Amino acid sequence: MPGQSASSRVSMRSITSGSIPSPAFCDENDTRRKSHHSPAMTVRGGAESSDNEIAKGGVSQVLASFWAMSGVVYILMKAIKRVMPIALEPFSKIEGVASLSTFQLGAYVSTCLWFAYVEGYKGFQRKFSPLVVARSLTLGSSAPLHHILLGPFYAMGLFHATKKRMIVSWSVSIGVAAIVAAVKRLPYPW
């Protein structure tokens, strides 16, 4: 931007892209500096996506992206539907269900707050959701058919990603499924 020093432009670029640019990006003639659109977003194991490419992709990209994101939402909602009755069981007025002691209630609330922060905010909102959106936006008319058909799993990073991303995605998916299955089998109040 005109009127800014090279160091402030570097800082702005570092903040918006998450990486430190090479000295070549500090050139004032670089057209990406003057653009008001966000810089191209690189998705490991996918492709690049920017505002202009999304506009060019048209209906097929929007539908493929919507399919991928809505599939992930469906998977998450199905898991929530299965676990929510168990989580609310201590507060139900069902016969044979003992109420929680003060210590148990405190532990319950503390655990809920801990998981809301660690899993909800740090894990889901800061890492998983941006991953799903970024990878789903790479789907379009040029994407292979199996990427589009398996869009929710592609968006979750379960295939066609870096080795690290696939290990993390598969580990989290299998781990969460195992924990849900184990919790459903535990007797009340555990």
PyRosetta script that sets phi, psi and omega in degrees:
from pyrosetta import init, pose_from_sequence

init()
pose = pose_from_sequence("MPGQSASSRVSMRSITSGSIPSPAFCDENDTRRKSHHSPAMTVRGGAESSDNEIAKGGVSQVLASFWAMSGVVYILMKAIKRVMPIALEPFSKIEGVASLSTFQLGAYVSTCLWFAYVEGYKGFQRKFSPLVVARSLTLGSSAPLHHILLGPFYAMGLFHATKKRMIVSWSVSIGVAAIVAAVKRLPYPW")
pose.set_psi(1, 141.7)
pose.set_omega(1, 179.1)
pose.set_phi(2, -64.1)
pose.set_psi(2, 144.7)
pose.set_omega(2, 176.9)
pose.set_phi(3, 88.0)
pose.set_psi(3, -4.7)
pose.set_omega(3, 178.7)
pose.set_phi(4, -105.9)
pose.set_psi(4, 147.3)
pose.set_omega(4, 176.5)
pose.set_phi(5, -76.0)
pose.set_psi(5, 163.4)
pose.set_omega(5, -179.7)
pose.set_phi(6, -61.7)
pose.set_psi(6, -36.1)
pose.set_omega(6, -178.6)
pose.set_phi(7, -68.1)
pose.set_psi(7, -36.2)
pose.set_omega(7, 179.0)
pose.set_phi(8, -72.2)
pose.set_psi(8, -32.8)
pose.set_omega(8, 175.7)
pose.set_phi(9, -66.4)
pose.set_psi(9, -38.9)
pose.set_omega(9, 177.6)
pose.set_phi(10, -62.4)
pose.set_psi(10, -42.8)
pose.set_omega(10, -179.8)
pose.set_phi(11, -64.2)
pose.set_psi(11, -43.3)
pose.set_omega(11, 178.8)
pose.set_phi(12, -61.5)
pose.set_psi(12, -43.7)
pose.set_omega(12, 179.9)
pose.set_phi(13, -64.4)
pose.set_psi(13, -40.7)
pose.set_omega(13, -179.7)
pose.set_phi(14, -63.2)
pose.set_psi(14, -39.9)
pose.set_omega(14, -179.1)
pose.set_phi(15, -68.2)
pose.set_psi(15, -44.0)
pose.set_omega(15, -175.1)
pose.set_phi(16, -76.2)
pose.set_psi(16, -32.3)
pose.set_omega(16, -176.2)
pose.set_phi(17, -101.8)
pose.set_psi(17, -15.4)
pose.set_omega(17, 179.6)
pose.set_phi(18, 83.2)
pose.set_psi(18, 5.5)
pose.set_omega(18, 178.2)
pose.set_phi(19, -141.1)
pose.set_psi(19, 160.5)
pose.set_omega(19, 179.4)
pose.set_phi(20, -87.2)
pose.set_psi(20, 126.2)
pose.set_omega(20, -177.1)
pose.set_phi(21, -74.7)
pose.set_psi(21, 159.1)
pose.set_omega(21, 174.5)
pose.set_phi(22, -77.0)
pose.set_psi(22, 162.6)
pose.set_omega(22, -178.7)
pose.set_phi(23, -57.2)
pose.set_psi(23, -23.8)
pose.set_omega(23, -179.8)
pose.set_phi(24, -63.8)
pose.set_psi(24, -27.6)
pose.set_omega(24, -178.7)
pose.set_phi(25, -79.2)
pose.set_psi(25, -7.7)
pose.set_omega(25, -178.0)
pose.set_phi(26, -86.7)
pose.set_psi(26, 0.3)
pose.set_omega(26, -179.9)
pose.set_phi(27, -68.2)
pose.set_psi(27, 132.5)
pose.set_omega(27, -179.3)
pose.set_phi(28, -70.0)
pose.set_psi(28, -17.1)
pose.set_omega(28, 179.6)
pose.set_phi(29, -84.6)
pose.set_psi(29, -3.3)
pose.set_omega(29, -179.0)
pose.set_phi(30, -67.1)
pose.set_psi(30, 122.1)
pose.set_omega(30, -175.3)
pose.set_phi(31, -69.9)
pose.set_psi(31, -25.4)
pose.set_omega(31, 179.9)
pose.set_phi(32, -67.5)
pose.set_psi(32, -26.0)
pose.set_omega(32, 177.8)
pose.set_phi(33, -63.8)
pose.set_psi(33, -36.1)
pose.set_omega(33, -173.0)
pose.set_phi(34, -89.0)
pose.set_psi(34, -8.1)
pose.set_omega(34, -179.4)
pose.set_phi(35, -74.8)
pose.set_psi(35, 143.3)
pose.set_omega(35, 177.4)
pose.set_phi(36, -90.1)
pose.set_psi(36, -5.4)
pose.set_omega(36, 179.2)
pose.set_phi(37, -85.0)
pose.set_psi(37, 156.8)
pose.set_omega(37, 177.4)
pose.set_phi(38, -66.4)
pose.set_psi(38, 151.0)
pose.set_omega(38, 179.4)
pose.set_phi(39, -66.4)
pose.set_psi(39, 161.3)
pose.set_omega(39, 179.6)
pose.set_phi(40, -56.2)
pose.set_psi(40, 140.7)
pose.set_omega(40, -176.1)
pose.set_phi(41, -101.2)
pose.set_psi(41, 121.4)
pose.set_omega(41, -179.8)
pose.set_phi(42, -93.5)
pose.set_psi(42, 129.4)
pose.set_omega(42, 179.8)
pose.set_phi(43, -116.9)
pose.set_psi(43, 117.7)
pose.set_omega(43, -179.7)
pose.set_phi(44, -63.9)
pose.set_psi(44, 134.1)
pose.set_omega(44, 179.2)
pose.set_phi(45, 79.1)
pose.set_psi(45, 5.1)
pose.set_omega(45, 179.7)
pose.set_phi(46, -129.3)
pose.set_psi(46, -131.9)
pose.set_omega(46, -179.4)
pose.set_phi(47, -135.4)
pose.set_psi(47, -168.8)
pose.set_omega(47, 176.1)
pose.set_phi(48, -102.5)
pose.set_psi(48, 149.0)
pose.set_omega(48, -179.2)
pose.set_phi(49, -139.3)
pose.set_psi(49, 139.0)
pose.set_omega(49, 174.5)
pose.set_phi(50, -141.5)
pose.set_psi(50, 173.9)
pose.set_omega(50, -178.9)
pose.set_phi(51, -58.4)
pose.set_psi(51, -42.3)
pose.set_omega(51, -178.6)
pose.set_phi(52, -66.5)
pose.set_psi(52, -39.7)
pose.set_omega(52, 179.7)
pose.set_phi(53, -66.8)
pose.set_psi(53, -35.5)
pose.set_omega(53, 178.2)
pose.set_phi(54, -64.5)
pose.set_psi(54, -42.3)
pose.set_omega(54, 178.6)
pose.set_phi(55, -64.1)
pose.set_psi(55, -37.0)
pose.set_omega(55, 179.7)
pose.set_phi(56, -72.2)
pose.set_psi(56, -29.7)
pose.set_omega(56, -175.8)
pose.set_phi(57, -63.7)
pose.set_psi(57, -32.2)
pose.set_omega(57, 176.2)
pose.set_phi(58, 72.9)
pose.set_psi(58, -153.0)
pose.set_omega(58, -173.2)
pose.set_phi(59, -65.2)
pose.set_psi(59, -39.1)
pose.set_omega(59, -176.9)
pose.set_phi(60, -62.8)
pose.set_psi(60, -39.6)
pose.set_omega(60, 179.4)
pose.set_phi(61, -70.4)
pose.set_psi(61, -40.0)
pose.set_omega(61, 179.1)
pose.set_phi(62, -62.7)
pose.set_psi(62, -44.7)
pose.set_omega(62, 180.0)
pose.set_phi(63, -65.7)
pose.set_psi(63, -42.7)
pose.set_omega(63, 178.9)
pose.set_phi(64, -64.1)
pose.set_psi(64, -42.8)
pose.set_omega(64, 178.7)
pose.set_phi(65, -65.4)
pose.set_psi(65, -42.1)
pose.set_omega(65, 178.8)
pose.set_phi(66, -63.1)
pose.set_psi(66, -42.6)
pose.set_omega(66, 178.3)
pose.set_phi(67, -59.4)
pose.set_psi(67, -46.6)
pose.set_omega(67, -178.1)
pose.set_phi(68, -63.4)
pose.set_psi(68, -47.9)
pose.set_omega(68, -177.7)
pose.set_phi(69, -69.1)
pose.set_psi(69, -42.5)
pose.set_omega(69, -179.4)
pose.set_phi(70, -68.7)
pose.set_psi(70, -31.0)
pose.set_omega(70, 175.4)
pose.set_phi(71, -64.4)
pose.set_psi(71, -41.1)
pose.set_omega(71, 177.5)
pose.set_phi(72, -65.8)
pose.set_psi(72, -41.8)
pose.set_omega(72, 178.1)
pose.set_phi(73, -61.6)
pose.set_psi(73, -41.7)
pose.set_omega(73, 178.7)
pose.set_phi(74, -61.4)
pose.set_psi(74, -45.1)
pose.set_omega(74, 179.5)
pose.set_phi(75, -60.3)
pose.set_psi(75, -43.9)
pose.set_omega(75, -179.6)
pose.set_phi(76, -67.8)
pose.set_psi(76, -41.9)
pose.set_omega(76, -179.6)
pose.set_phi(77, -65.5)
pose.set_psi(77, -37.0)
pose.set_omega(77, 178.1)
pose.set_phi(78, -63.5)
pose.set_psi(78, -41.1)
pose.set_omega(78, 178.1)
pose.set_phi(79, -65.7)
pose.set_psi(79, -41.9)
pose.set_omega(79, 178.9)
pose.set_phi(80, -63.2)
pose.set_psi(80, -41.6)
pose.set_omega(80, -180.0)
pose.set_phi(81, -61.7)
pose.set_psi(81, -35.1)
pose.set_omega(81, -178.7)
pose.set_phi(82, -76.7)
pose.set_psi(82, -33.3)
pose.set_omega(82, -174.3)
pose.set_phi(83, -92.7)
pose.set_psi(83, -27.5)
pose.set_omega(83, -174.9)
pose.set_phi(84, -57.5)
pose.set_psi(84, -44.5)
pose.set_omega(84, 178.8)
pose.set_phi(85, -59.8)
pose.set_psi(85, -35.2)
pose.set_omega(85, 178.9)
pose.set_phi(86, -69.7)
pose.set_psi(86, -39.8)
pose.set_omega(86, -179.6)
pose.set_phi(87, -66.7)
pose.set_psi(87, -31.7)
pose.set_omega(87, -178.5)
pose.set_phi(88, -92.3)
pose.set_psi(88, -2.1)
pose.set_omega(88, -177.8)
pose.set_phi(89, -56.9)
pose.set_psi(89, -39.7)
pose.set_omega(89, 179.4)
pose.set_phi(90, -62.3)
pose.set_psi(90, -19.4)
pose.set_omega(90, -177.4)
pose.set_phi(91, -101.5)
pose.set_psi(91, 0.7)
pose.set_omega(91, -178.5)
pose.set_phi(92, -83.2)
pose.set_psi(92, 158.4)
pose.set_omega(92, -179.5)
pose.set_phi(93, -100.2)
pose.set_psi(93, 32.9)
pose.set_omega(93, -179.4)
pose.set_phi(94, -76.3)
pose.set_psi(94, 140.0)
pose.set_omega(94, 179.8)
pose.set_phi(95, -65.5)
pose.set_psi(95, 137.4)
pose.set_omega(95, 179.4)
pose.set_phi(96, 92.6)
pose.set_psi(96, -4.5)
pose.set_omega(96, 178.8)
pose.set_phi(97, -103.4)
pose.set_psi(97, 113.0)
pose.set_omega(97, -179.4)
pose.set_phi(98, -75.4)
pose.set_psi(98, 146.7)
pose.set_omega(98, 177.9)
pose.set_phi(99, -76.0)
pose.set_psi(99, 158.9)
pose.set_omega(99, -178.1)
pose.set_phi(100, -78.5)
pose.set_psi(100, 144.3)
pose.set_omega(100, 173.4)
pose.set_phi(101, -73.9)
pose.set_psi(101, 172.2)
pose.set_omega(101, 179.7)
pose.set_phi(102, -61.2)
pose.set_psi(102, -42.5)
pose.set_omega(102, 178.7)
pose.set_phi(103, -63.3)
pose.set_psi(103, -45.9)
pose.set_omega(103, 179.9)
pose.set_phi(104, -63.3)
pose.set_psi(104, -39.6)
pose.set_omega(104, 177.9)
pose.set_phi(105, -64.8)
pose.set_psi(105, -41.9)
pose.set_omega(105, 177.0)
pose.set_phi(106, -62.4)
pose.set_psi(106, -42.6)
pose.set_omega(106, 177.9)
pose.set_phi(107, -64.9)
pose.set_psi(107, -39.2)
pose.set_omega(107, 179.2)
pose.set_phi(108, -62.8)
pose.set_psi(108, -48.7)
pose.set_omega(108, -179.4)
pose.set_phi(109, -65.8)
pose.set_psi(109, -42.8)
pose.set_omega(109, 178.7)
pose.set_phi(110, -61.2)
pose.set_psi(110, -43.7)
pose.set_omega(110, 178.8)
pose.set_phi(111, -63.7)
pose.set_psi(111, -42.3)
pose.set_omega(111, 178.7)
pose.set_phi(112, -62.1)
pose.set_psi(112, -44.3)
pose.set_omega(112, 179.1)
pose.set_phi(113, -64.9)
pose.set_psi(113, -41.4)
pose.set_omega(113, 178.3)
pose.set_phi(114, -59.7)
pose.set_psi(114, -49.9)
pose.set_omega(114, -179.0)
pose.set_phi(115, -68.6)
pose.set_psi(115, -32.6)
pose.set_omega(115, 177.1)
pose.set_phi(116, -61.9)
pose.set_psi(116, -40.0)
pose.set_omega(116, 179.9)
pose.set_phi(117, -76.4)
pose.set_psi(117, -54.2)
pose.set_omega(117, -173.2)
pose.set_phi(118, -69.8)
pose.set_psi(118, -51.0)
pose.set_omega(118, -177.2)
pose.set_phi(119, -85.6)
pose.set_psi(119, -42.2)
pose.set_omega(119, -176.3)
pose.set_phi(120, -73.1)
pose.set_psi(120, -55.8)
pose.set_omega(120, -176.2)
pose.set_phi(121, -81.2)
pose.set_psi(121, -59.2)
pose.set_omega(121, -174.3)
pose.set_phi(122, -69.6)
pose.set_psi(122, -43.1)
pose.set_omega(122, -176.9)
pose.set_phi(123, -83.1)
pose.set_psi(123, -51.5)
pose.set_omega(123, -173.8)
pose.set_phi(124, -80.2)
pose.set_psi(124, -57.0)
pose.set_omega(124, -173.7)
pose.set_phi(125, -71.3)
pose.set_psi(125, -39.4)
pose.set_omega(125, -174.9)
pose.set_phi(126, -86.4)
pose.set_psi(126, -25.3)
pose.set_omega(126, -175.4)
pose.set_phi(127, -119.6)
pose.set_psi(127, -57.8)
pose.set_omega(127, -172.2)
pose.set_phi(128, -68.3)
pose.set_psi(128, -49.2)
pose.set_omega(128, -178.4)
pose.set_phi(129, -59.9)
pose.set_psi(129, -47.9)
pose.set_omega(129, 177.0)
pose.set_phi(130, -61.5)
pose.set_psi(130, -35.4)
pose.set_omega(130, 176.9)
pose.set_phi(131, -61.6)
pose.set_psi(131, -47.8)
pose.set_omega(131, -178.5)
pose.set_phi(132, -62.3)
pose.set_psi(132, -45.7)
pose.set_omega(132, -179.2)
pose.set_phi(133, -65.4)
pose.set_psi(133, -46.9)
pose.set_omega(133, -177.9)
pose.set_phi(134, -62.5)
pose.set_psi(134, -45.1)
pose.set_omega(134, -179.2)
pose.set_phi(135, -70.8)
pose.set_psi(135, -34.0)
pose.set_omega(135, 179.0)
pose.set_phi(136, -69.3)
pose.set_psi(136, -29.7)
pose.set_omega(136, 178.1)
pose.set_phi(137, -72.5)
pose.set_psi(137, -13.1)
pose.set_omega(137, 176.6)
pose.set_phi(138, -82.6)
pose.set_psi(138, -11.3)
pose.set_omega(138, 179.0)
pose.set_phi(139, -78.2)
pose.set_psi(139, 138.9)
pose.set_omega(139, 179.4)
pose.set_phi(140, -174.1)
pose.set_psi(140, -162.3)
pose.set_omega(140, -176.2)
pose.set_phi(141, -65.5)
pose.set_psi(141, -25.3)
pose.set_omega(141, -179.8)
pose.set_phi(142, -88.9)
pose.set_psi(142, -6.4)
pose.set_omega(142, -179.9)
pose.set_phi(143, -76.1)
pose.set_psi(143, 146.1)
pose.set_omega(143, 176.3)
pose.set_phi(144, -59.9)
pose.set_psi(144, 150.4)
pose.set_omega(144, -175.8)
pose.set_phi(145, -58.9)
pose.set_psi(145, -40.6)
pose.set_omega(145, -178.6)
pose.set_phi(146, -67.6)
pose.set_psi(146, -25.7)
pose.set_omega(146, 175.1)
pose.set_phi(147, -68.5)
pose.set_psi(147, -38.3)
pose.set_omega(147, -179.5)
pose.set_phi(148, -72.8)
pose.set_psi(148, -45.5)
pose.set_omega(148, -179.5)
pose.set_phi(149, -63.1)
pose.set_psi(149, -38.8)
pose.set_omega(149, 178.3)
pose.set_phi(150, -99.5)
pose.set_psi(150, 33.9)
pose.set_omega(150, -175.1)
pose.set_phi(151, -49.8)
pose.set_psi(151, -47.5)
pose.set_omega(151, 179.9)
pose.set_phi(152, -60.7)
pose.set_psi(152, -38.6)
pose.set_omega(152, -179.6)
pose.set_phi(153, -74.8)
pose.set_psi(153, -33.1)
pose.set_omega(153, 174.1)
pose.set_phi(154, -65.0)
pose.set_psi(154, -45.5)
pose.set_omega(154, -178.7)
pose.set_phi(155, -63.9)
pose.set_psi(155, -31.2)
pose.set_omega(155, 179.2)
pose.set_phi(156, -79.5)
pose.set_psi(156, -5.3)
pose.set_omega(156, 178.1)
pose.set_phi(157, 80.6)
pose.set_psi(157, 25.1)
pose.set_omega(157, -178.2)
pose.set_phi(158, -82.3)
pose.set_psi(158, -15.8)
pose.set_omega(158, 173.2)
pose.set_phi(159, -153.4)
pose.set_psi(159, 165.7)
pose.set_omega(159, -176.4)
pose.set_phi(160, 49.3)
pose.set_psi(160, 55.0)
pose.set_omega(160, 177.6)
pose.set_phi(161, -142.0)
pose.set_psi(161, 177.8)
pose.set_omega(161, 176.5)
pose.set_phi(162, -66.7)
pose.set_psi(162, 161.2)
pose.set_omega(162, -179.3)
pose.set_phi(163, -58.7)
pose.set_psi(163, -44.7)
pose.set_omega(163, -179.9)
pose.set_phi(164, -61.6)
pose.set_psi(164, -45.5)
pose.set_omega(164, -179.5)
pose.set_phi(165, -61.6)
pose.set_psi(165, -42.5)
pose.set_omega(165, -179.9)
pose.set_phi(166, -67.4)
pose.set_psi(166, -39.1)
pose.set_omega(166, 178.1)
pose.set_phi(167, -62.7)
pose.set_psi(167, -46.5)
pose.set_omega(167, 180.0)
pose.set_phi(168, -64.0)
pose.set_psi(168, -46.8)
pose.set_omega(168, -177.7)
pose.set_phi(169, -63.1)
pose.set_psi(169, -46.7)
pose.set_omega(169, 179.7)
pose.set_phi(170, -66.5)
pose.set_psi(170, -40.1)
pose.set_omega(170, 179.9)
pose.set_phi(171, -63.5)
pose.set_psi(171, -45.0)
pose.set_omega(171, 179.4)
pose.set_phi(172, -66.0)
pose.set_psi(172, -44.7)
pose.set_omega(172, -179.3)
pose.set_phi(173, -61.9)
pose.set_psi(173, -47.9)
pose.set_omega(173, 179.7)
pose.set_phi(174, -68.8)
pose.set_psi(174, -39.7)
pose.set_omega(174, 178.8)
pose.set_phi(175, -62.3)
pose.set_psi(175, -44.8)
pose.set_omega(175, 179.5)
pose.set_phi(176, -65.6)
pose.set_psi(176, -42.3)
pose.set_omega(176, 178.8)
pose.set_phi(177, -62.7)
pose.set_psi(177, -39.6)
pose.set_omega(177, 179.1)
pose.set_phi(178, -67.2)
pose.set_psi(178, -41.3)
pose.set_omega(178, 179.2)
pose.set_phi(179, -65.7)
pose.set_psi(179, -42.7)
pose.set_omega(179, 178.5)
pose.set_phi(180, -61.4)
pose.set_psi(180, -44.7)
pose.set_omega(180, 179.7)
pose.set_phi(181, -63.6)
pose.set_psi(181, -40.7)
pose.set_omega(181, -179.9)
pose.set_phi(182, -68.0)
pose.set_psi(182, -43.1)
pose.set_omega(182, -178.8)
pose.set_phi(183, -64.4)
pose.set_psi(183, -36.6)
pose.set_omega(183, 179.6)
pose.set_phi(184, -65.4)
pose.set_psi(184, -24.3)
pose.set_omega(184, -177.9)
pose.set_phi(185, -93.6)
pose.set_psi(185, -10.5)
pose.set_omega(185, -179.7)
pose.set_phi(186, -73.3)
pose.set_psi(186, 143.9)
pose.set_omega(186, 176.6)
pose.set_phi(187, -73.2)
pose.set_psi(187, 158.8)
pose.set_omega(187, 177.2)
pose.set_phi(188, -65.8)
pose.set_psi(188, 142.1)
pose.set_omega(188, 0.5)
pose.set_phi(189, -94.4)
pose.set_psi(189, 10.7)
pose.set_omega(189, -177.6)
pose.set_phi(190, -83.5)
pose.dump_pdb("model.pdb")
